[in-house]
Amino acid sequence: MSKTYLKVKIASLAAEARIIRNLEKRRRNVHRKKRPGVSIIFDDVWCGLNTHRRFELRTEARCAQLAYGFLRGRHYRVLENDPHWLKPPFSKRQPNLRRIAELVCKYAELDGKLVESYKTRNRPMREALVDDLDNWMKQEKAA
């Protein structure tokens, strides 16, 4: 597969988040009319949509964006200018390196130099990629 498919995945994740946000808003407005004074958090459908958007979609979109940036040769500090997971109170989670490595393996060009450089190593490509992604995140931004 190529980076274009990863770009399509990123766009579809963003569209899914927008759709869910609109459904949440609509559900909240209907809930206010039907049950005034009762919190929306007691609505199972709204809670399910909200949880899916906030925890599953956000995480997957972030991993996809970081994988795309890695494949394009961008520095991590350019993609996430101020990584909050490095500083207290650790408001953000560290990126899921295994998921990013899976996406890079899946969407890397099969005839590209990235895959060829990993074939020369003795370890599986995914394990080597996790180490390289860790080093990539620790690099300083180019001046």
C-alpha atoms as an extended CHARMM CRD file, in Angstrom:
* protein
*
       143  EXT
         1         1  MET       CA              0.0000000000        0.0000000000        0.0000000000  PROA      1               0.0000000000
         2         2  SER       CA              1.0840000000        3.5780000000       -0.2720000000  PROA      2               0.0000000000
         3         3  LYS       CA              0.9480000000        6.7230000000        1.8010000000  PROA      3               0.0000000000
         4         4  THR       CA             -2.1020000000        7.8080000000       -0.1700000000  PROA      4               0.0000000000
         5         5  TYR       CA             -4.1780000000        5.1150000000        1.5250000000  PROA      5               0.0000000000
         6         6  LEU       CA             -2.9680000000        6.3490000000        4.8990000000  PROA      6               0.0000000000
         7         7  LYS       CA             -4.0210000000        9.8530000000        3.9130000000  PROA      7               0.0000000000
         8         8  VAL       CA             -7.4860000000        8.5110000000        3.0570000000  PROA      8               0.0000000000
         9         9  LYS       CA             -7.6260000000        6.7620000000        6.4410000000  PROA      9               0.0000000000
        10        10  ILE       CA             -6.7830000000       10.0470000000        8.1970000000  PROA      10              0.0000000000
        11        11  ALA       CA             -9.4970000000       11.8810000000        6.2650000000  PROA      11              0.0000000000
        12        12  SER       CA            -12.0850000000        9.1880000000        7.0250000000  PROA      12              0.0000000000
        13        13  LEU       CA            -11.2300000000        9.2460000000       10.7460000000  PROA      13              0.0000000000
        14        14  ALA       CA            -11.6650000000       13.0260000000       10.7720000000  PROA      14              0.0000000000
        15        15  ALA       CA            -15.0050000000       12.7140000000        8.9610000000  PROA      15              0.0000000000
        16        16  GLU       CA            -16.1580000000       10.0380000000       11.4130000000  PROA      16              0.0000000000
        17        17  ALA       CA            -15.3010000000       12.3090000000       14.3520000000  PROA      17              0.0000000000
        18        18  ARG       CA            -17.2770000000       15.1760000000       12.7700000000  PROA      18              0.0000000000
        19        19  ILE       CA            -20.2880000000       12.9380000000       12.1730000000  PROA      19              0.0000000000
        20        20  ILE       CA            -20.2300000000       11.6260000000       15.7310000000  PROA      20              0.0000000000
        21        21  ARG       CA            -19.8680000000       15.1500000000       17.1320000000  PROA      21              0.0000000000
        22        22  ASN       CA            -22.9500000000       16.2530000000       15.1540000000  PROA      22              0.0000000000
        23        23  LEU       CA            -24.9060000000       13.2090000000       16.3520000000  PROA      23              0.0000000000
        24        24  GLU       CA            -23.9070000000       13.9660000000       19.9500000000  PROA      24              0.0000000000
        25        25  LYS       CA            -25.0670000000       17.5560000000       19.5570000000  PROA      25              0.0000000000
        26        26  ARG       CA            -28.3840000000       16.4710000000       18.0570000000  PROA      26              0.0000000000
        27        27  ARG       CA            -28.8800000000       13.8610000000       20.7670000000  PROA      27              0.0000000000
        28        28  ARG       CA            -28.0960000000       16.4250000000       23.4720000000  PROA      28              0.0000000000
        29        29  ASN       CA            -30.6680000000       18.8790000000       22.0700000000  PROA      29              0.0000000000
        30        30  VAL       CA            -33.3780000000       16.1990000000       21.8950000000  PROA      30              0.0000000000
        31        31  HSD       CA            -32.5090000000       15.0640000000       25.4060000000  PROA      31              0.0000000000
        32        32  ARG       CA            -32.8550000000       18.6150000000       26.7690000000  PROA      32              0.0000000000
        33        33  LYS       CA            -36.3420000000       18.9160000000       25.3030000000  PROA      33              0.0000000000
        34        34  LYS       CA            -37.5610000000       15.5100000000       26.4830000000  PROA      34              0.0000000000
        35        35  ARG       CA            -35.9400000000       15.4590000000       29.9280000000  PROA      35              0.0000000000
        36        36  PRO       CA            -35.1130000000       18.9600000000       31.1290000000  PROA      36              0.0000000000
        37        37  GLY       CA            -32.9400000000       19.0860000000       34.2080000000  PROA      37              0.0000000000
        38        38  VAL       CA            -31.5510000000       15.5460000000       33.7470000000  PROA      38              0.0000000000
        39        39  SER       CA            -27.8860000000       15.2370000000       32.7760000000  PROA      39              0.0000000000
        40        40  ILE       CA            -27.0630000000       13.8970000000       29.3180000000  PROA      40              0.0000000000
        41        41  ILE       CA            -24.4950000000       11.5100000000       30.7970000000  PROA      41              0.0000000000
        42        42  PHE       CA            -27.3440000000        9.1590000000       31.7190000000  PROA      42              0.0000000000
        43        43  ASP       CA            -28.1550000000        8.6570000000       28.0270000000  PROA      43              0.0000000000
        44        44  ASP       CA            -26.4580000000        5.4080000000       26.9440000000  PROA      44              0.0000000000
        45        45  VAL       CA            -26.3230000000        6.2600000000       23.2370000000  PROA      45              0.0000000000
        46        46  TRP       CA            -24.7440000000        9.6710000000       23.8450000000  PROA      46              0.0000000000
        47        47  CYS       CA            -22.2180000000        8.1530000000       26.2680000000  PROA      47              0.0000000000
        48        48  GLY       CA            -21.2840000000        5.4380000000       23.7790000000  PROA      48              0.0000000000
        49        49  LEU       CA            -20.7710000000        7.9130000000       20.9520000000  PROA      49              0.0000000000
        50        50  ASN       CA            -18.8250000000       10.3030000000       23.1500000000  PROA      50              0.0000000000
        51        51  THR       CA            -16.5660000000        7.5960000000       24.5330000000  PROA      51              0.0000000000
        52        52  HSD       CA            -15.8830000000        6.1690000000       21.0710000000  PROA      52              0.0000000000
        53        53  ARG       CA            -14.9730000000        9.5990000000       19.6880000000  PROA      53              0.0000000000
        54        54  ARG       CA            -12.8440000000       10.7190000000       22.6170000000  PROA      54              0.0000000000
        55        55  PHE       CA            -10.8940000000        7.5710000000       23.3650000000  PROA      55              0.0000000000
        56        56  GLU       CA            -10.8490000000        5.3050000000       20.3270000000  PROA      56              0.0000000000
        57        57  LEU       CA            -11.0670000000        7.6920000000       17.3810000000  PROA      57              0.0000000000
        58        58  ARG       CA             -8.7140000000       10.2810000000       18.8380000000  PROA      58              0.0000000000
        59        59  THR       CA             -6.0650000000        7.7000000000       19.6180000000  PROA      59              0.0000000000
        60        60  GLU       CA             -6.2900000000        6.0960000000       16.1850000000  PROA      60              0.0000000000
        61        61  ALA       CA             -6.2390000000        9.4770000000       14.4070000000  PROA      61              0.0000000000
        62        62  ARG       CA             -3.1750000000       10.5680000000       16.3690000000  PROA      62              0.0000000000
        63        63  CYS       CA             -1.3490000000        7.3340000000       15.5410000000  PROA      63              0.0000000000
        64        64  ALA       CA             -2.2590000000        7.6630000000       11.8730000000  PROA      64              0.0000000000
        65        65  GLN       CA             -1.0490000000       11.2780000000       11.7670000000  PROA      65              0.0000000000
        66        66  LEU       CA              2.2440000000       10.3640000000       13.4190000000  PROA      66              0.0000000000
        67        67  ALA       CA              2.7420000000        7.3920000000       11.0720000000  PROA      67              0.0000000000
        68        68  TYR       CA              2.0920000000        9.6510000000        8.0810000000  PROA      68              0.0000000000
        69        69  GLY       CA              4.5680000000       12.2190000000        9.3780000000  PROA      69              0.0000000000
        70        70  PHE       CA              7.1660000000        9.5050000000        9.9760000000  PROA      70              0.0000000000
        71        71  LEU       CA              6.7320000000        8.1700000000        6.4370000000  PROA      71              0.0000000000
        72        72  ARG       CA              7.1110000000       11.6860000000        5.0520000000  PROA      72              0.0000000000
        73        73  GLY       CA             10.3280000000       12.2270000000        6.9990000000  PROA      73              0.0000000000
        74        74  ARG       CA              8.9830000000       14.9250000000        9.3070000000  PROA      74              0.0000000000
        75        75  HSD       CA             10.4810000000       15.4860000000       12.7430000000  PROA      75              0.0000000000
        76        76  TYR       CA              8.3130000000       14.4680000000       15.6720000000  PROA      76              0.0000000000
        77        77  ARG       CA              8.6840000000       17.9020000000       17.2820000000  PROA      77              0.0000000000
        78        78  VAL       CA              7.1890000000       19.4940000000       14.1660000000  PROA      78              0.0000000000
        79        79  LEU       CA              4.1440000000       17.2140000000       14.3370000000  PROA      79              0.0000000000
        80        80  GLU       CA              3.6210000000       17.5840000000       18.0790000000  PROA      80              0.0000000000
        81        81  ASN       CA              5.2850000000       20.8630000000       18.8930000000  PROA      81              0.0000000000
        82        82  ASP       CA              4.7720000000       20.6430000000       22.6490000000  PROA      82              0.0000000000
        83        83  PRO       CA              4.4010000000       16.9840000000       23.6750000000  PROA      83              0.0000000000
        84        84  HSD       CA              2.5460000000       17.2420000000       26.9730000000  PROA      84              0.0000000000
        85        85  TRP       CA              3.2010000000       13.6230000000       27.8450000000  PROA      85              0.0000000000
        86        86  LEU       CA              6.8100000000       14.5740000000       28.6120000000  PROA      86              0.0000000000
        87        87  LYS       CA              5.8960000000       17.1270000000       31.2850000000  PROA      87              0.0000000000
        88        88  PRO       CA              3.9090000000       16.9200000000       34.5120000000  PROA      88              0.0000000000
        89        89  PRO       CA              0.9650000000       16.6030000000       35.0870000000  PROA      89              0.0000000000
        90        90  PHE       CA              1.2050000000       14.2960000000       32.0500000000  PROA      90              0.0000000000
        91        91  SER       CA             -2.1240000000       15.3670000000       30.6070000000  PROA      91              0.0000000000
        92        92  LYS       CA             -1.5670000000       13.5060000000       27.3450000000  PROA      92              0.0000000000
        93        93  ARG       CA             -0.6460000000        9.8950000000       26.8970000000  PROA      93              0.0000000000
        94        94  GLN       CA              2.4870000000        8.8130000000       25.1470000000  PROA      94              0.0000000000
        95        95  PRO       CA              1.7530000000        7.7740000000       21.5580000000  PROA      95              0.0000000000
        96        96  ASN       CA              1.1410000000        4.0720000000       20.9820000000  PROA      96              0.0000000000
        97        97  LEU       CA              4.3900000000        3.1220000000       19.2530000000  PROA      97              0.0000000000
        98        98  ARG       CA              3.2130000000       -0.3870000000       18.3910000000  PROA      98              0.0000000000
        99        99  ARG       CA              0.1440000000        0.9300000000       16.5670000000  PROA      99              0.0000000000
       100       100  ILE       CA              2.2370000000        3.5330000000       14.7360000000  PROA      100             0.0000000000
       101       101  ALA       CA              4.6770000000        0.7870000000       13.6970000000  PROA      101             0.0000000000
       102       102  GLU       CA              1.7700000000       -1.3480000000       12.4300000000  PROA      102             0.0000000000
       103       103  LEU       CA              0.5020000000        1.5560000000       10.3300000000  PROA      103             0.0000000000
       104       104  VAL       CA              3.9800000000        2.3100000000        8.9780000000  PROA      104             0.0000000000
       105       105  CYS       CA              4.4640000000       -1.3620000000        8.0430000000  PROA      105             0.0000000000
       106       106  LYS       CA              1.0590000000       -1.5050000000        6.3970000000  PROA      106             0.0000000000
       107       107  TYR       CA              1.2760000000        1.7240000000        4.4210000000  PROA      107             0.0000000000
       108       108  ALA       CA              5.0050000000        1.8520000000        3.5850000000  PROA      108             0.0000000000
       109       109  GLU       CA              5.8100000000        1.4830000000       -0.0730000000  PROA      109             0.0000000000
       110       110  LEU       CA              6.7420000000       -2.1330000000       -0.7090000000  PROA      110             0.0000000000
       111       111  ASP       CA              9.5160000000       -1.1870000000       -3.1300000000  PROA      111             0.0000000000
       112       112  GLY       CA             10.6230000000        1.8310000000       -1.1010000000  PROA      112             0.0000000000
       113       113  LYS       CA             13.9230000000        2.2640000000        0.6710000000  PROA      113             0.0000000000
       114       114  LEU       CA             12.2430000000        2.1500000000        4.1150000000  PROA      114             0.0000000000
       115       115  VAL       CA             11.2840000000       -1.5100000000        3.8320000000  PROA      115             0.0000000000
       116       116  GLU       CA             14.6230000000       -2.4310000000        2.2570000000  PROA      116             0.0000000000
       117       117  SER       CA             16.5520000000       -0.8450000000        5.1230000000  PROA      117             0.0000000000
       118       118  TYR       CA             14.6460000000       -2.9810000000        7.6390000000  PROA      118             0.0000000000
       119       119  LYS       CA             15.1080000000       -6.2180000000        5.6990000000  PROA      119             0.0000000000
       120       120  THR       CA             18.8740000000       -6.0550000000        6.2860000000  PROA      120             0.0000000000
       121       121  ARG       CA             18.3920000000       -6.2660000000       10.0750000000  PROA      121             0.0000000000
       122       122  ASN       CA             18.0880000000       -9.5360000000       11.9560000000  PROA      122             0.0000000000
       123       123  ARG       CA             14.9840000000       -8.4880000000       13.9220000000  PROA      123             0.0000000000
       124       124  PRO       CA             11.4370000000       -8.3410000000       12.5830000000  PROA      124             0.0000000000
       125       125  MET       CA             10.5670000000       -5.0530000000       10.8970000000  PROA      125             0.0000000000
       126       126  ARG       CA              7.8670000000       -4.1150000000       13.3960000000  PROA      126             0.0000000000
       127       127  GLU       CA             10.1700000000       -4.4730000000       16.4120000000  PROA      127             0.0000000000
       128       128  ALA       CA             12.9270000000       -2.4700000000       14.7470000000  PROA      128             0.0000000000
       129       129  LEU       CA             10.3940000000        0.1890000000       13.8030000000  PROA      129             0.0000000000
       130       130  VAL       CA              9.2450000000        0.5800000000       17.4170000000  PROA      130             0.0000000000
       131       131  ASP       CA             12.8330000000        1.3310000000       18.4580000000  PROA      131             0.0000000000
       132       132  ASP       CA             13.2990000000        3.7480000000       15.5680000000  PROA      132             0.0000000000
       133       133  LEU       CA             10.0240000000        5.5010000000       16.3990000000  PROA      133             0.0000000000
       134       134  ASP       CA             11.1520000000        5.8760000000       20.0050000000  PROA      134             0.0000000000
       135       135  ASN       CA             14.4390000000        7.4500000000       18.8280000000  PROA      135             0.0000000000
       136       136  TRP       CA             12.5020000000        9.5930000000       16.3290000000  PROA      136             0.0000000000
       137       137  MET       CA             10.3500000000       11.0150000000       19.1170000000  PROA      137             0.0000000000
       138       138  LYS       CA             13.4150000000       11.8670000000       21.2210000000  PROA      138             0.0000000000
       139       139  GLN       CA             15.1570000000       13.8180000000       18.4400000000  PROA      139             0.0000000000
       140       140  GLU       CA             15.2060000000       17.5670000000       18.6820000000  PROA      140             0.0000000000
       141       141  LYS       CA             13.4780000000       19.6930000000       16.0670000000  PROA      141             0.0000000000
       142       142  ALA       CA             15.6860000000       20.7070000000       13.1620000000  PROA      142             0.0000000000
       143       143  ALA       CA             16.5970000000       24.3590000000       13.2110000000  PROA      143             0.0000000000
